[in-house]
Amino acid sequence: MNSLIAVAYLTGLSYAATMDCVGTISSLSDVAEAVKCTTVNINSFTVPGGQALTLNLLQGTTVNMQGDVTFGVANWDGPLFTVSGNDVTCAFSQAGTVFSEAKFINNLLVPVNGNGHKFDGNGPSYWDGLGGNGGVVKPAPMMKIKISGLYEGVTVVNSPARTYSVSNPGPLTMTGLTIDNSLGDQPNSQSDGKPAGHNTDGFDCSTEDLVISNSNIHNQDDCLAINKGSNITFTGNTCTGGHGISVGSISTGATVDNIQITNNKIINNDQALRIKTKSDATGASVTGVTYSGNTATGCREFGVIIDQSYPSTLGTPGNGVKISGINFTGATSNIAVASSADRVAVNCGSGSCTGSWDWSSLKVSGGKVGPITGFNGITGFSQ
């Protein structure tokens, strides 16, 4: 079940003064009054196509999900769901799990209650194998997260395109989440024999001070895409069927710093780990990306790829994004690739990849030797 708890706090342990009432949402027309209360109960209902469920939460609010929320179908930009608030803690339970205990979070007592519910984006009604590259207009992202604190145990199924956009205003932990777009692996009448789901990114992040942990993602694009930001940790997650864990694509002016990618499982993705920068980007940088203890099986195209020619793959690289401090340290990252895949490919622009990169804790098996061009600073690893 998905039960949403929102707790906001002021200095020390005191709670904000808000309205002590209970609001119930059984349709969108109930939202405006319900969010004036510090307890909000969401019953099962369908959000009409072309409209969104938007929760602008008061400090100290508890929102309990008491049924599934399904989003109707319409060709529009979305998002379908937005939750926002400063210093808010949101906690859902995993589907099928009931939490009866309370938790202490940041020294605050936060009750967590679950009833086995989910958000359903009706993806099969949109999927055409094209994602955001054409075909019908698809709401993207499905879920927009604009809170700090804790966001826990949410189950999302069948996102029309990108699932989460994360732009937290302060430190945020997202944990115990499920993204299930597995139906998109199959072709349909609109997809010309290709998987019907496309551009179904798990998490698109342009933010800082974010932890995503212990979550399961089955999709048809990047499991994680960090477009800019700092102090981001992605740990203990399982990524199935997509394009792996990515930093990028990096655009002009974007900076990425202090990224930790640790102890994840990557299953049947195009590649396990990727850094991709746009060939025409300028004034941008990626530094301090650390990989540790990741495992991957069934990589179809690459084990690890660092490529400065995006949107091409291993094309002519640009040199306007400076890359440094890309390391595999600590626990060994073991990556197994398909027989036709490149184990490692590095494609750097002239002078844009710098320093010494310690890859002594990377092991890649299967496949064939990939090209390493434009950089000779990798130490402790050979293909």
Buried (B, 14 or more C-beta within 10 A) or exposed (E): BBBBBBBBBEEEEEEBEBBEEEBBBBEBEBBEEBBEBBBBBBBEBBBEBBEBBBBEBBBBBBBBBBBBBBBEBBEEEBBBBBBBBBBBBBBBBBBEBEBEEEBEBEEBEBBBBBBBBBBBBBBBBBBBBBBBEEBBBBBBBBBBBBBBBBBBBBBBBBBBBBBBBBBBBEBBBBBBBBBBBBBBBEBBEBBEEBBBBBBBBBBBBBBBBBBBBBBBBBBBBBBBBBBBBBBBBBBBBBBBBBBBBBBBBBBEEBBBBBBBBBBBBBBBBBBBBBBBBBBEBEEBBBBBBBBBBBBBBBBBBBBBBBBBBBEEBBEEBBBBBBBBBBBBBBBBBBBBBBEEBBBBBBBBBEEBBBBEBBBEBBBBEBBEEBEBEBBEBBEBBEE
